[in-house]
Amino acid sequence: MKEDDAINVSEKLAKEEHDLYKYESNVSQNKVIWIKKYLTNILNKGKILVDLGCGSGKQMFKVEELGLAVIGVELSEGMIKWAQRNKEILKSNAKIIKGSYFNILLENNSVDYVLFHKNIVECSYLEFEKIRDESYRILKNHGLFILTINENIEKYIENKKDSIENILNGCYEGNINTPNEKNIKYITYYWTMGFANYITMKKFRIRNILEMEEEKTRILIYEK
């Protein structure tokens, strides 16, 4: 998805007043249970993690509770306001950067972990390659790139209305339901774990694959 389109979608989402964006809410906490469950034994205290597309900051604040320094990178001003709101309530030391995922405003070899959580479906294949390369650049040697992905190949197979053009382009016009059940259209790309792994392995080496029991999501962990 082009950055301007991504910003437009995120701004529409951010305008809604909903507990999903409030870190202290049960709705928000239920979304980040997986971090403590699956990443506690992977993330080391005192290290630095970057959350690409941090949104309201749910993931990064939960990581911070594990004893890490965290940096959130976000395109949307509206989402950054939610993240700042949560940061103030939590008295967090998180750093929040407004900027592109294709040109991350951090030094080479400066962080230990990069988290890219479920945002891959919003990326074209070329866009994801840019994110992979930027993540590689800012990671220290032996740093980890943590990618979470829902396999959406079933939607590809089941969607009888897909045009040949969509299939050849590798994307379709998807829908996202906002927290208050408003429908927003946005471009969604077909991704499989295998293809994501193929592209990522051009730079990184695979270290582990974890499967979330709660949903059809896999955690792919790569090492620089």
C-alpha positions as CSV (number, residue, x, y, z in Angstrom):
1,M,0.0,0.0,0.0
2,K,1.3,3.4,-0.8
3,E,2.3,5.4,2.2
4,D,-0.3,8.1,1.6
5,D,-3.0,5.5,1.4
6,A,-1.8,3.9,4.6
7,I,-1.8,7.2,6.4
8,N,-5.4,7.9,5.1
9,V,-6.7,4.5,6.5
10,S,-4.9,5.0,9.8
11,E,-6.2,8.5,10.3
12,K,-9.8,7.3,9.8
13,L,-9.2,4.6,12.4
14,A,-7.5,6.9,14.8
15,K,-10.5,9.3,14.8
16,E,-12.7,6.7,16.5
17,E,-12.9,6.7,20.3
18,H,-12.5,3.1,21.3
19,D,-11.0,1.0,24.1
20,L,-8.8,-0.8,21.5
21,Y,-6.5,2.2,21.5
22,K,-6.4,2.6,25.3
23,Y,-3.6,0.5,26.6
24,E,-5.2,-0.1,30.0
25,S,-8.4,-1.5,28.6
26,N,-9.2,-5.2,28.6
27,V,-9.7,-5.1,24.8
28,S,-6.2,-3.8,24.3
29,Q,-4.6,-6.1,26.8
30,N,-6.2,-9.1,25.1
31,K,-4.4,-8.1,21.9
32,V,-1.0,-8.3,23.5
33,I,-1.2,-11.4,25.6
34,W,0.9,-13.2,22.9
35,I,4.0,-11.0,23.6
36,K,4.6,-12.3,27.1
37,K,3.6,-15.8,26.2
38,Y,5.8,-16.2,23.1
39,L,8.5,-13.6,23.3
40,T,9.6,-13.6,27.0
41,N,12.3,-16.2,26.3
42,I,13.4,-14.5,23.1
43,L,13.7,-10.8,24.2
44,N,16.5,-9.9,26.6
45,K,16.1,-7.2,29.2
46,G,18.0,-4.0,28.6
47,K,18.0,-4.4,24.8
48,I,16.3,-2.1,22.3
49,L,13.3,-3.1,20.2
50,V,11.7,-1.1,17.3
51,D,8.0,-1.6,16.6
52,L,7.4,-0.8,12.9
53,G,3.8,0.5,12.5
54,C,3.3,0.8,16.2
55,G,-0.1,2.4,16.0
56,S,-1.4,3.2,19.5
57,G,1.6,1.4,21.0
58,K,0.1,-1.7,22.4
59,Q,2.9,-4.0,21.4
60,M,5.8,-1.8,22.3
61,F,4.4,-0.9,25.8
62,K,4.0,-4.6,26.5
63,V,7.5,-5.2,25.4
64,E,8.7,-2.4,27.6
65,E,7.1,-4.2,30.6
66,L,9.5,-7.0,29.9
67,G,12.4,-4.7,30.6
68,L,13.4,-3.5,27.2
69,A,13.9,0.0,25.7
70,V,11.3,0.5,22.9
71,I,11.0,2.7,19.9
72,G,7.8,3.0,17.9
73,V,7.8,4.1,14.3
74,E,4.4,5.3,12.9
75,L,3.2,7.1,9.8
76,S,-0.1,8.4,11.2
77,E,-0.3,11.5,13.3
78,G,-3.6,10.3,14.7
79,M,-2.2,7.0,15.9
80,I,0.8,8.8,17.3
81,K,-1.5,10.9,19.5
82,W,-3.0,7.7,20.9
83,A,0.5,6.3,21.5
84,Q,1.5,9.6,23.2
85,R,-1.7,9.4,25.3
86,N,-0.8,5.9,26.5
87,K,2.8,6.8,27.0
88,E,1.8,9.6,29.4
89,I,-0.6,7.5,31.4
90,L,2.0,4.7,31.7
91,K,4.9,7.1,32.4
92,S,6.7,5.2,29.7
93,N,10.2,5.9,28.4
94,A,9.2,4.8,24.9
95,K,10.5,6.9,22.0
96,I,7.9,7.5,19.2
97,I,9.1,8.5,15.8
98,K,6.9,9.8,13.0
99,G,8.3,8.6,9.7
100,S,8.5,6.2,6.9
101,Y,9.2,2.5,7.3
102,F,11.2,2.6,4.1
103,N,13.7,5.2,5.5
104,I,13.8,4.6,9.3
105,L,15.3,7.6,11.2
106,L,17.7,5.5,13.2
107,E,21.5,4.8,12.8
108,N,23.0,1.7,11.3
109,N,23.5,-1.2,13.6
110,S,21.8,0.6,16.5
111,V,19.0,-1.8,17.7
112,D,18.6,-5.4,18.9
113,Y,15.1,-6.3,17.7
114,V,12.7,-5.1,15.0
115,L,9.0,-6.2,15.3
116,F,6.7,-6.1,12.3
117,H,3.4,-7.3,13.6
118,K,0.7,-8.4,11.0
119,N,1.3,-5.4,8.8
120,I,2.8,-7.4,5.9
121,V,-0.6,-7.8,4.2
122,E,-0.6,-4.0,3.6
123,C,2.8,-4.3,1.7
124,S,3.4,-5.0,-1.9
125,Y,6.3,-7.4,-2.4
126,L,8.7,-4.6,-3.4
127,E,7.6,-2.5,-0.3
128,F,8.3,-5.5,2.0
129,E,11.8,-5.8,0.5
130,K,12.4,-2.2,1.4
131,I,11.2,-2.8,5.0
132,R,13.4,-5.9,5.2
133,D,16.4,-4.0,4.0
134,E,15.8,-1.1,6.4
135,S,15.3,-3.5,9.3
136,Y,18.6,-5.2,8.4
137,R,20.4,-1.9,8.3
138,I,19.3,-0.7,11.8
139,L,19.8,-4.1,13.5
140,K,23.1,-4.9,15.2
141,N,24.9,-8.1,14.2
142,H,22.9,-11.1,15.5
143,G,19.9,-8.8,16.0
144,L,16.4,-10.3,15.4
145,F,13.8,-9.4,12.9
146,I,10.4,-10.6,14.2
147,L,7.7,-11.0,11.6
148,T,4.1,-12.1,12.4
149,I,1.9,-13.2,9.6
150,N,-1.6,-14.5,9.1
151,E,-1.8,-16.8,6.1
152,N,-4.5,-15.4,3.8
153,I,-4.1,-17.9,1.0
154,E,-7.5,-19.4,2.0
155,K,-9.2,-16.1,1.2
156,Y,-7.5,-16.2,-2.2
157,I,-8.8,-19.7,-2.9
158,E,-12.3,-19.1,-1.5
159,N,-12.9,-15.7,-3.1
160,K,-14.8,-16.6,-6.2
161,K,-15.3,-13.0,-7.2
162,D,-11.6,-12.3,-7.6
163,S,-10.7,-11.0,-11.1
164,I,-7.8,-12.3,-13.1
165,E,-6.3,-8.8,-12.8
166,N,-6.3,-9.0,-9.0
167,I,-4.7,-12.5,-9.0
168,L,-2.0,-11.4,-11.4
169,N,-1.3,-8.2,-9.4
170,G,-1.2,-10.2,-6.2
171,C,-3.6,-8.0,-4.4
172,Y,-7.3,-7.2,-4.0
173,E,-9.5,-4.4,-2.5
174,G,-10.0,-5.6,1.0
175,N,-12.1,-4.3,3.8
176,I,-11.2,-3.4,7.4
177,N,-13.8,-3.0,10.1
178,T,-13.1,-0.2,12.5
179,P,-13.6,-0.8,16.2
180,N,-17.0,0.8,15.9
181,E,-17.9,-1.4,12.9
182,K,-17.5,1.1,10.2
183,N,-16.1,-0.4,6.9
184,I,-13.0,1.0,5.2
185,K,-11.7,-0.2,1.9
186,Y,-8.0,-0.7,1.5
187,I,-5.6,-2.7,-0.7
188,T,-4.7,-6.1,0.7
189,Y,-1.8,-8.3,-0.7
190,Y,-1.8,-12.0,-0.8
191,W,0.9,-13.4,1.4
192,T,1.9,-16.9,2.5
193,M,4.4,-17.8,5.1
194,G,6.6,-19.5,2.5
195,F,6.8,-16.5,0.2
196,A,7.4,-14.1,3.2
197,N,10.2,-16.4,4.3
198,Y,11.7,-16.6,0.8
199,I,12.0,-12.8,0.6
200,T,13.3,-12.4,4.1
201,M,15.9,-15.1,3.8
202,K,17.6,-13.1,1.0
203,K,19.0,-11.0,3.8
204,F,18.5,-12.9,7.1
205,R,18.8,-16.4,8.3
206,I,15.8,-18.1,10.0
207,R,16.2,-18.8,13.6
208,N,12.7,-20.1,14.8
209,I,9.1,-20.4,13.8
210,L,6.4,-20.2,16.4
211,E,2.7,-20.8,16.0
212,M,0.2,-18.8,18.1
213,E,-2.4,-21.3,19.4
214,E,-5.1,-18.7,19.7
215,E,-5.2,-17.8,16.0
216,K,-3.8,-18.6,12.6
217,T,-0.7,-16.5,13.1
218,R,2.9,-17.5,12.9
219,I,5.8,-15.8,14.4
220,L,8.9,-15.9,12.1
221,I,12.1,-15.0,13.9
222,Y,15.2,-14.1,11.8
223,E,18.7,-13.3,12.7
224,K,21.1,-10.8,11.1
